[in-house]
Amino acid sequence: MKTKFIHLGIVIILFSFAACSSQNETKEETTAVETDVPPSLKDDTEETLLIKLSDKERDELSIKTEKVKSEFVDHQILAPGVVFPSPGHSSIISTPINGQVTAINVYEGDWVNKGQELFRIQSLEYGNLISEYLQAFAQESFQKSRQARLQQLVEERISSTSELEQATAEYQRASASLKSAYAKLRAVGVPDSEIAQFSNSADFQPTLKIVAPINGVIEKNFVELGQSVNALENLSRVLDTRQVLVRGYVSPGDAVLVKAGNLVDITKREQEEITIKGEITSVNPGLDENSRSVVVNIIISSENGWPKPGENLRLAITSESQKETVAIQLQALTYDGDQPIVFVKKSANTFERRAIDVEQIKGELVFVTSGLSAGEEVAITKVFSLKALSRFDIISEE
């Protein structure tokens, strides 16, 4: 009996020992599992990542920083532009009557002054206009003289008042006919000095002189000597390129920030160092049908013959911001996947890798909605080096 109690005691002791061993193994396994989780997968990864540089790394990188500003910042909007002739500095020369080209006095590339004779058009229609004017002039002169003579006779009571009234009416009709004939000659471009010569000359040629309406360069002649032309047919085109119109094409999103008076830097696409400064003259209210953009108009004076009509340009429009915002330079921004990040200076040797929310990017400025405060310093050089070091720190933790 005593022996049975001894055996039972031994069995209980063995079971107790086995149970204790099992609990210890479970605790060890749990501890092992917990220590096997890399730091990058723990909740601690949500904490700020600091990049600590040695003195040597700091001196070699020489990272430049800039303080974050919170103020009303001028937006710079980049847009393409195309040069057109300026209003009032371009003219199509056309013939007002049917006829034949009997003289071409200028050719493409020639500079002409306002009023200079360009073409001569021989025309039967023009001859009829002169004849009509001369007849009206003669009739008006006769009726005027008749009215004056009757006026004197009425005063002497030799003629009746009714005869004077009839003469006055005839004179008024003749005067109206003369004004009509004069208007027709002026409509085809005949100057007053030449019209006055018709009444004093016994002979005239039915040849109409076509003159330049503006100063400029003959861009193109559309007719040849001896060619028959119809009324309103184009003869030539004159351009004064000393002043041009630049049309800029701004996206609808940027157009809300643009208004007349905004300053513009105009540069060549291939040579950005060549710049002309101007300002927006007007903004078209609707979208351009072809480009689906808002068109801004800039009238500028050319310098040394540049820019020329038809040339493509690059525009940098400076627009005032409509709200206070946090802005940093574009070179301070980089991305981790789709997440915008910057590196904030915490001390001489320490930078903080920080995620930010970007509202929009305009030219060389990044407008930040959250993640940065005014007065903090962000790296604007060696950003990719800091990004590489931050990745190395993450990998080393894992």
PyMOL commands that set and color helices and strands:
alter all, ss='L'
color gray80, all
select helices_A, chain A and resi 2-36+39-41+43-46+55-61+124-155+161-187+192-198+252-255+330-332+383-397
alter helices_A, ss='H'
color red, helices_A
select strands_A, chain A and resi 49-52+65-67+69-71+75-85+90-94+99-104+111-112+117-122+207-211+216-221+228-229+234-239+243-250+263-268+275-279+282-287+294-301+312-319+325-329+334-336+339-347+350-355+357-362+365-370+377-379
alter strands_A, ss='S'
color yellow, strands_A
deselect
rebuild
show_as cartoon
